[in-house]
Amino acid sequence: MGRIFLSRYGFVDDSFAEWILGVLEDCYRRIGRPELLELWIFERASMMDAVLAGEAASVGVRGPVSGLGFFATHDAWRGTPRIMVCLEGMRGLPHLLQLGGLRHEAGHSVLHGSLEHYIFPMPRSLLEASELLGGSRELAETLLYLLSIAVKDFEVERLLVDHGFIDCQFAYAEYVIKPSREEVEAWRSLSTPGEGALYIAQLLKGVGCLAPLLGVRGGAEGLLEEAFRHLPKGLRGRLREAAELLLSCGGDTLTRLDRLSIFFSDRIVDYLCSRSPTRFRV
């Protein structure tokens, strides 16, 4: 039986910590479990974000750090699966969403709890895409990081959906994929295809979360359309294609990442670069 090592930062009530442990244990009984898990529970969002950003910097993570601003996140940057949970971030959220988020991170700890799921070879397709966008290798590395998040989130959601976690994962996918007003305005203020590529790459996380629910949960199709209505029709269609690609692609994480990278270069970057610096947004 795997062991969970609990660490608390700030004031964390015993009953809440026990509830989180219970949700994880129940999930592990259905999907399998890691041999070892570190569970870090934080009282405040500022504490968790500071620790997460510091950990990311210390191990050399490039690009926007996945998990900042979320109430729960997973990593295995140091070779051991670790789930971080923020009580302040969870407070006030619907119960179904809380369950969905915790189970999502439990899925990561089962599927992606080793360092090999965080270090990937650079696909030629993303180097070529970066050159086309006028960027550097750093841009290609950021795109690779964002696309790997989308692939791993898809794999987790498929695992959970296959084990009957439907409604809670729909709640979580909705939480991830629905853009805020600030995110919608950010799209309208972009000025270069390179900025557009980074924006779309970040949206693929939501696509990965929702894809396994398409055709399984009522409302999933509508949510996919609604979430991206601020984008031009050509990009909305391509994001739907990305969901279909993930659903149809077999193999392991690296195989899916390579396929998604080629798609991103051929279908997303090509679209953005075929338009003028401002026309790609409309």
N, C-alpha and C positions, 0 to 999 in steps of 0.2 A: 504494500500500500504506500502511495506517495505521501510525502510530508509537506505541510504548509508552515512556513516560518513567518510569523506575523510581527511587523514593526509598526509602531504608531508615532505620529508626528503631531504635536499639539494635543489638545484634549479630544480623545476619541472614546465615546461611551462604550462600555462593555457590551451592552445589548445590541448596539448597532454593529460592532465588530463581529459579534456572534451571528447576527443575521447575514452579513456579507459572507462569512465562512460557510453558513448553511446553504446559501444560494450556490456558491461554488461547488460544494460537496455534492449537492443534488445534481448539478449539471455534469460533474465528472462521473457520477454513477451511470449516466446515460451515454456519454460520448467517449469515455476513457479518461485517463488522467496522466499528468506528467509525474515523473519520479520525484521531483522536487519543485516547489514553488515558493518564491518570495512574495509576500503580500504586504505592501506598504500602504497604510491608510493615513490620510492627511486631514487635519481639521479644516484648513483653509486652502483656497485655490492658489493664492499667492505662494504658499509654501510648496505645493506640489509643482507648480509651473517653474519655480526657481530650481528645485531639485532636478526636475526633468531636463530643463535647459542645460544645467550644469553637467549632468550625466552625458547628454548628447555631445556637448562640446569636448568633454574629456575623452570620449572614444572616437571623435572625429566624424560625427554624423554631419552630412552636407544637406543643405536645403532646409525648408521649413520643417520644424520638428513635429512629427505626428504625435498627437496627444495633448498638445498645449491647448487649453481652453475646454477640453473634454472632462467629464466627471470620472472617467476611468480610461486607462490605457495599459498596453502591454509592451514589453520589450524583452530582448534577451541579449542586449549589447555586451554583457560580460559573461555570456555563455550559459546563463541560468534563466529560466523563465521568471519574469517578474511582472506582477500586476500592481498598478498604483490606482488608488481610489480616493476621491476627494469628497468629504462629507458636505462641505459647503456647496459644491457643484451639484450634488444629488438632491439637496434639500429643495422641496417644492416641485420636483419633477414627478410626472405620473408614475405610479408603481410599476406598470407594465414596461415603461421605458427604463426604469432602474434595473429591472430584471434583465431586459434585453441587453443593456450595456455590460452588465457583469458577466452574463453568459457569453457575449461576444468575446470579451477578453479571456474568458476561460477557454474558449475555442482556440484562440491564438496560442495559449500556453501549451495546448495539446499538439497543435500542428506546427507551430513556429517557435518552439522553445529552445532553439539552439542557434549558435552564431552563424551557421551556414545559411540561414534564412535572412541574413542582414548584409551579406557580402556577395555581390553578384558581378560577373564579368560585364564589361561595357558592350552592349550590342552595337554593331556597326551602324545599324539603322538610326540610332540616336545620335551618334557622332555626325552622321550625314545630315540629320535634321538640324542639329545645332549649327553646323556650318551654313545651311540654307537660311537659318534664322539670324545669321550674323553674330552668333554667340561663340563662347569658348567651350572648352571641355567642362568647365564648371557648370554651364547650363545643361550640358548632356548629363552630368552626374546628378543634378537636381531633378531632371526629368526622370531618370532611372529610379531614383528614390521614390518619387511620387507614383510612378507606375507600379513599382513593387508593392506599395501600400495597397493599391487597388486590387492587385492580383491576390494578395494574402487575405484581404477582407472578403473577396469573393469566395475563397476556399473555406474560410471560417463560416460564412453564411450558408454555404452549401452543406457543410457538415451539420450545422444546427438545424437547418430546415429538414434535412434527411432524418434527423432524430426527433422530429415533431415539434420543434420550437418555432412556431409560425407567427402567432400574434405578437409576441414580444420582439421578434426580430423585424417584423414590419414596423413596429413602433420605433425601433432603433434606426432602421433604414430611413424612415421619415425624418427623424432627428438629424441624421447625417446629411441627407441629400437636399433638404429644403434650404434654399439660400436665404440669408438675412437681407434686410434692406441695404445694409452696407456692402454686402457681396454683390448685389445687383448693381448698385451704383459704381462699384469698382470696375465691373465689366465695361460700363459706359465711358469710363475715364481712361481706358487703356489706349496707348498710342502706337504700339509696335506689334508686329506678329509674334515676336519673342515673348512679350508680356502676355499676349493671348494664349500662347502655347502653355505657359506656366499656369495660367488660370484654368484652362481646360484640363490639364493634367491633374490639378487638385480636385476637380469635379469627378474624376474617375473613381475616387474613393466611394462616393455615393452610388455610382453605377455598380461597382463591385458588390456593395452591400445589398442593393435591391435586386440585382439580376436573378439570384436563385428563387426569388419570390414571384417572378413573372410567370403567369400561368398556374400559380399555386395559391396565391392569396388575392382575393378580390380587392381592387383598388390599386394594385401595384402598377398596372399599365398607366392608369391615370396619374399616379404620383410621378412616374418617370417623365411624362409629358409636362405636367404642371411645374415641376422643379426647374425645367430649362426653358420656360416660355420666354424669358428675357433674352435668349440667344437667337441668332438667325436660324431659319428653317434648315439650312444646310448643316449647321453644327448639331442641331437637335437630332437630325436623322443619323448623323455619324455617331453620336453618343448612344443611340439605340443600337446601332451596328456593333459598338463596343460591347454592349451587354450580350448581344447574340454571339459574338466571338467568344467571350468568356464561357458562355453556356455550352458551346460546341467544342471547345478545345480540351482535349484529353492531355495526359502526361502529368509531369510534376510542376512545381512552382517555376522552375527555370524555363521550362518549355512554354508555359503560359506567358511568362514575362517577355520572352523573345517574340512570341506571336503578337502580343499587345504592343510591343515596341515598334514592330514593323507596321502594324495598323496605324499607330499614332503618327509615324513618319509619313506614310503613304496617304492617309485619309485626313488627318487633322492638320499637320504642318503644311502639307501641300495646299489644302484649302485656305489656310491663313495667308500663305505667301502668294497665292494667286490673286489676291485682292490688294487694293491700295492700302497704305498705312492706317487709314481710318475706316475704309469700307468693309474690312473684315468683321467689324462689330455689328453690322446691320444686315 
